[in-house]
Every structure is written in C-alpha cells, then in structure tokens.
C-alpha cells in the first residue's frame, strides 16, 4: 500500500510545503518527504489568476461559456445564465454541450431546424476544427443572438453569445429612414448637394446634376468642390462668382453660418442658391 499527504512545516525559520509519501515494504514502512513549496506557490498563483479571470468575465455583458475537452460545461458567467434562463444548479452539474442544446431546444430557445440532430452535430464538429464559428440565431421569441465559437488552446471550446436584437432593429430602422430620405431628395425639383468637411461631395440628387450639367459618373466618385467648380466654370458669368461659391462651401464648416445668393448665368438661367452648415461639419448646398 502507498499513501501521500501534503503538510506544512517550519524549516530554517520559513514555512515550507512538504509532500510526504509512505509505502509499506516487506520489513516495515518507508517514507519520503519532498519540499514542494515552489509548486504550491505556483498552484496558488494559478488559482488566483483563474479566479481573477472568472471574476472579470462575470462582469462583462457578453455571455461566455467554456466547455472542456470532454465537451462538458466548465465555466459560464452571469450573462450566460441571464441570456438563456437555464437553472444554475443544473449548470453546476457540468452538462455536456449536447445536453445544453437539447435543453434549450426543449424550452424553444434555439432556431427552428428541419433536422435538429444534423444541426447539433455540425456544432459539435467545432471541437476538432481550427476554423472559428460565427453565426446568427433567430430565436422563436424574436431575439437574434450572435454566436461566436472558437476551439480553446487547452482543448474544448469557448463560446460568446451577444444579443444583437436591438442593434439589428436600429439598423433596420436607420436603413429604412435613409431610403425614404434618399427617395425624397431624389424627387425634389430643387438641386441638393452635401459636401463633407473634407470638401468632397457626399450626396446629390438628379436635379443638382441637371442644373450644373454634371454626369452621374463624375458625381459618383465623390469629387472635390474644386473639381466640380472647374467642371461648371462655363456656366458662371463671372469667375469671381465661382470662387465665391466654392469658398462658401469650404468655409461653411468653420464659419457655421448660412449664406444665400443669386447667379445670372451666360445661358440666361437665374439660379438662387443657399449654403447651410450641418452639425457634423458638412455643408448643404441647394
């Protein structure tokens, strides 16, 4: 029979960790004591880092779960429990990755799948893959979860789950608003152009191109106001008018005041214009 035990002793005025081994032999008992103070200090430091790491992950809003090489849950943070609403005591029992997916499916917290077993098996292949997983889960309750999975350097898989429902809804609302605004501007009889703080054209409508005889190809390349003025110079009766309008567009972001004027062009056309500074440093020309 063989037995071992770790204890502590004072040696030369220092507290030392001693690993004691004892083994029965034919004529009695033999023992061996090994100073493992350095090992114990390393183990203590490792535990401290692990606890600090876990405490940090517990404070982040992204749900985190780590499964070991045996595919059992080894760590999860509070955000994970909140996101999925799983029983903490059940999670403490270290269920397998497959069992957690089964439980989430039973509670209708997974995307609907025509072949759930094949879908689940594809998730399990991550344990042997070098390629990360990134996908979106559209849940029956209306939530959209962004899932990131990566094989862990020490074996197993680390999962990150982020609820992006609100973000996607905002993006959808923003895109809808942008399309409505674009359609509105495109159908205005008034020419509209927006120049960024760098002096380059960021937005214009068909009426602007028509008034200044500018081609769609020219406008699509975000030309600088200098280039546009040069292209339109034949439409100015006075070179000073061209330079004045260009200066107003460039300086609007600094002056932050509106300006209006009238151009009498050589072709007999009279054009009223206004330059309005925008909050983001751009200039609106109509």
Order of alpha helices (4+ residues) and beta strands (2+ residues): beta-beta-beta-alpha-beta-beta-alpha-alpha-alpha-alpha-beta-beta-beta-alpha-beta-beta-alpha-alpha-alpha-alpha-beta-beta-beta
